Amino acid sequence: MRFSRAAGFAATSVIVALGAIGLSACKLEKSTGYIEIRTVPANPPPHLKLFLDSEALEPLKKGAAVLRQQVGTHKLAVAGSGDPLPLCELVVKKDRITTVTVSLLDRPPRCQCRAATGTDAASNKKCEG
């Protein structure tokens, strides 16, 4: 009898532990969305680099890229030879695409959102998907 109770207790403990690990794994899963970045002109000058948060992006192929990012607000910046100049904030929502066009012909470069938030789209520097 002692063996069967001990074995039953051990099996129950293992099941409870596995259940707790399974629940915590669900909570650790991060929500993601997408950022679509387009540049005008399609082939930007080679000395200009785009930065998302603090990471430099690879040169865009044919002026477009789609990036998978964590849900939240990310900062898009551009740099020539000096420090990155902030352009706009991109709000990423779960399973949504936030589209932004970066006009590099303007001085200074600027973001154009597909759907801007707020009442004055020209002065707003936040893009939402």
Stockholm file with secondary structure:
# STOCKHOLM 1.0

chainA/1-129         MRFSRAAGFAATSVIVALGAIGLSACKLEKSTGYIEIRTVPANPPPHLKLFLDSEALEPLKKGAAVLRQQVGTHKLAVAGSGDPLPLCELVVKKDRITTVTVSLLDRPPRCQCRAATGTDAASNKKCEG
#=GR chainA/1-129 SS CHHHHHHHHHHHHHHHHHHHHHHHHHHHCCCEEEEEEEEESSSCCTTCEEEETTEECCCCBTTEEEEEEESEEEEEEEESSSSCEEEEEEEECTTCEEEEEEESSSSSCEEEESSBCSSCTTTCCEEEC
#=GC SS_cons         CHHHHHHHHHHHHHHHHHHHHHHHHHHHCCCEEEEEEEEESSSCCTTCEEEETTEECCCCBTTEEEEEEESEEEEEEEESSSSCEEEEEEEECTTCEEEEEEESSSSSCEEEESSBCSSCTTTCCEEEC
//
